[in-house]
Amino acid sequence: MLYFLSLLSDQFHALNIIRYITARSGGAVLTALLISFACGPRLIAWLRSTQGDGQPIRDDGPQTHLLRKKGTPTMGGLLILLALSVSTLLWADLANPYVWIVLAVTVSFGLIGFLDDYRKLTQRSHYGLPGRLKLVIEILLAVAACIALAFLMPQPLANSLAVPFFKNALFNFGWFFPIFGLFVIAGASNAVNLTDGLDGLAIGPAMIAAASFAFITYLVGNAVYANYLQLHHVARADELMVFCGAMVGASLGFLWFNAPPASVFMGDTGSLAIGAALGTISIIDKHELVLAIIGGLFVLEAISVIVQVGSFKMTGRRVFRMAPLHHHFEQLGWEESKIVIRFWIIALILAIAGLATLKLR
């Protein structure tokens, strides 16, 4: 919204800075951070007063959680969505359709998570919305987003998958691309959700991924840099750098309250929204496979669950002591803080590896 003030830059030269995406992205980071600090304590107090015993803790999970995490409120993702949405609306160019699509997907998946968290709280159970219903809604939202992007993006990029390391490699899926896209969006959403099991565990890598895609988005949307790095140029996609900046600020602000011992959990409200946002941005940037590298920690957590369930159903044996993967290390006796910090380090290494693909073409 503040972007439109740049139209007055001829009369007020100081407003010319708003024209620059980098300046507005920095403003989005600070705005989201300040909103988080200002609204966080009140929101957490309200969640605590309305939720009573807080988020239901699974009886079959690590026993330490029953003592340490009982009574902690959930739905902290509302703070992320508030800071992210307001900051984006303030600093982004609202005439850019990509901004609205990503924001709509983020809020919609956040609403699914909110309903899931609300059902868990009202029924005092770790079971939320029925799995099939939840999956159907996610599929419909993801397919709708992919169809909208197919009409907006230039051909042949709209329905194609770009491959890292190869400058001209494009695999055109045609009208089957929305099916691939739903796996990216819904898969990323649920992978982040599975990672959210320890204080600060999911929000740290999410912040790293958002910062990485802020950089990627800027390069892809800039014709000069895209041509130099031999990336597929997507006109106007660079405006999503503002959204990514807002996500970094909102994540950093939430981490202030989610750091061990957490004052609030993000819940499905936050994790589903963050993953869906990253998935949608990767589709616009044509870096879906790079998301699997940068967000490799989320991928590992999801794979650990798939392997655990598949192994138990086929052989009756478990590969890990407990899934997702971070619970396996808890059962090995690792301290929660050690797991979180080491997983952050892995996420940072994977982000560097993903960004390295920009040059290796």
N, C-alpha and C positions, 0 to 999 in steps of 0.2 A: 504493500500500500504506500509506503514511504517512497517507493520508486517513482511514483507520479510527481513527487516534488521536484524531481530532476528537470521536469518540463519548465520550471521557473528559474533554471540555472542562468539564463540570460540576464535576468534581473538581479538574482542573488547568486553570485559566483561560487559561494561556499557550498551551495547545494550540488555543484557539479560532481562532487565526490560520490554522490549516491548513484551516479551512472555506472560506477565500477562494481563488478560482481564481487571482487575480492573484499572491497570495503563493506558491502552489504552482508557478505558472509560473516565477516568479523563482527558486525553489528548483531547478526542473528545469534552467534555464539554467546555474546555477552548478554543479550536480551533474554534468551532462554535460561541462562545461568542465573540471572537476577530474579526471574520469575520463579524459578525453582527454590531459591533461597527465601524469597518473600512469602510464597504460598505453601512451601513444604511443611513447616511446623504446624500451621493451622489445619492443613489437609490431613496430616498424620494424626493429629489430636481428634479430628472429626471421625476418621476411620476407626480409631481405637475406641471411641465412645459408642459407635454404632455396631461394632463387630464383637464386642464382648471378649470372648476367648481367642479372637483373632483367627488366622488361617488354620483350618483343620490339618493336623499332622498325621501322616500315614503311619499306621501301626507296624506295617511291614518294612518301613524304611529304617535308616540307621537309628539306633536307640538313643544316641546323643541328641538327636533332633527333638525328641519328646521332652527333654528337659530344657535345652537351650533356646528353642525356637517357639515354644508354646506361648501363646498370648500375643505374638507379633502380628499386627494387622497386615492385610494384603490389599490388593487393588492400588498399590503405589504407582502402577502404570498410568493412572489418571494424572499424576503430576507430570509425567513424561509427555503425555498427549497434550496437556494444557500448555506447557512451556514450548513444546515443539510447534503446535498449531498456531498459537498467538505470535510467536517469533517469526514463523514463515509468512503469515498473513501481513505482518508489519513490514518485512524487509524484501520479500520476493516481488517480482513483476507478476501481478495477478492477471495480466493478459496472456501469460504463457500457459498453454493447456497442459503441459507436462507437470507443472506444479500442482494443478488441481487434481490430476489423475493420481499422482503419488500420495497427495494429502488425503484423497477420498479412500484409497486402498488402506492407508495407515489407520485412519479413524474407523473404517468399517471392520477391519480385523481387530482393532482395539475394542469395538463394541461386542464382537463375538467373545473375546476374552473376558470382558466385563460381565456378560451374561453367564459365562462359565463360572467365574469367581463368585458371582452372586448366588448361583445355585448351590455351590459348595458351602457357602456360609449359611444359607437359610436351611439347608438340610444337614448341616454339621457333618459333612462327609467330604472326602477328597475326590469323590466322583461328581463331575459337573454336568454339562450338557451331554446328552447321548452322543457317543463318538461318531455314529453315522450322520446324525443331523449336523453336527459341527463340521464334518468333512464336506457334506453336500453344500453347505453355505459357503465354505471356503472355496470350493471348486467354482461355484457360480460367480463369486466376486472376482476370482482370479481370471476366469475366462472372459468376463465382461471387460476387465481392465486390458487384457491382451487384444481383444477385438477393437477397443477404442484406440489403442496404440497402433494397431495395424492400419487404421485409417489416417492417423496423424503422421506417422513416420514415412520417410521416403522409401521407395522401392529401389533395390531389392532388399534393403535392410529390414523392412517392416516384418517380414516373415522368415528371416534367416538367422542362423546361428553363426557367429564369428568364432574362429578358433585362434587362441593365443599362439604366438611364435610364428604364425603364417600370415603375412600381410594381406593376401588376397583371398584367403580361404573363407568361403561362405557356403553354408549348407541351407538351401532353401526348403523349408518345410511346407510352403504354401499355406493353405487354410488349416493345416494340421498344427501350425505353430501355436495357437492358443492352448492346445493340449500339452505341448512342451512347456509353455509359459506357466501353466497352472502348477506344474511340478516344481518350477523354479520358485514361484511365489509362495505356494502352500508348503513346499518342502522347506524353504528358508524359515518361514514362520514357525513351523512346528519344531525345526531343529533348534532355534533359539529358545523355544519353550522348554525343550528337554534339557537344555543347558542350565536353565534357571533353577538350580537346586541348592546353591550355597550362597552365603552373603557376598554380594559383589561379583559373583562368578560370571554371570551373563552380561551385565552392563559394561564391564571393562572391555571385553572383546567386541561388543556391539559398538562401543565408542571408537575403538581402533578401526573397525570396518567402515564406520560412517566417515571418519577422517580420510581413510584411503579412497573411498568413492567420491568424496568432495574433490580430491585431486584428479581422479580419473575423469569425473564429469566435466571439470574445467577444461581438461585437455581435449576431450572428445568434442565438446561444443565449440571449441576455438579452431577455426579452419586452418590457421597458420601452424599451431602446435600439432594438430591432428595430421596435417600433411607431412610435417617434419618427422613425426614418429611413425608415420604410415599406419595410422589408426583410421577406423571408419568414422568419418565426420557425421555427427548428428546435429543439425542446425538447431539452436535454441536450447539444447540439452544442458548447456553450461549453467542455466538458471537454477538447476537443481543443486548446484553448489551451495546456494543459500539454504535450501532445505537440509542438506547434509550438515552444514554449519549449525543450524538450529538443533539438529539431532545430537551433535557433539556437545553443545551447551546443555541441552536437556539431560543427556546421559551423565555428564559431569556433575550437574546439580543433583540428580537422583542418587549418584554414588555417594554424595555427602551424607545422605541419610541411610543408604543401603550398605555402607561399609561395616565390617564386623565390629561389634555385634549389631545387626541391622535393626533400625527403628521401624522399618516397613519393608515388605516384600513387593516386588513389582507385580507379581501374579500373572495370569494369562493376559490380563488387560494390557500390560506393557510388552511382554515377550512376543505375543502373536503380532502385535502392531509393528514392533521393530523389525522382526524377520520379514514381514510382508513388504515393508518399506524398502529394505535392502534388496529384496528380490525384484521388485518393480523397477528400481533404479538401475539394476544390472541389466535388465531387459532393454531399457531405453538406451543405455550406454553401449549395448552389444558386448557386454563383458560378463555374460552369465557363467561361463566356465571359470573366469577369474574370481568370481564370487565364491566358487567352491574352494579356491585356494586361500583367498583372504579370510573367508569364513570357515576355514578348514577345521577349526576347533568345534564349531557347531556340527559340521559333517561327521566328525569322529564320534561325537556324543550320540548323534542319531544312528550311526552305523552300529555302535555298541548295543543299542536297544534292539535293533533289527537282528543282529547276530545272536544276542541272548535269547530272544523270543524264538527265533528259528531253530536254534540248537536245542532248546528245551522241548519244543514241540516234536522235533524229529528224533532226538536221542534220549530225551529225559535228563540231559545234563546241562549245566550252566557253564559258559565259557568264562564269565566274570563272576566275582563274588556277589556283585549287585550291579545293576544297570539303572541309569546311564553311567558312563565311565567314571565320573567324579565320585560316585558312591562306592565304586570298586576300590579306589584309593583310600576312602574313608575306612572301609572294612579292613584294609591292610594296616591301619593304624596311623595314617598320615593326619596331621593337624589340618583343620579346615583352612586356616590362613595359608599354610604351605601349598595346599592344592590350588587355591585361588591364585596366588602369586605365580606359581609355576605354569598354570594354564594361561595366565595373562602373557607370560613370556613366550609361550608357544604361539599364542595368537599374534603377538608382535612379529615373531619370526615369519609366520605364514603371510602376514600382511606385506612384509618386505619382499617375500618371494613373489607374491601376487603383483606388486608394483613393478618388480623387475621384468615382468612379461611385456611391459609397455615399450621397453627398449630392445627386447630380444625378438626382432622381426627381420 
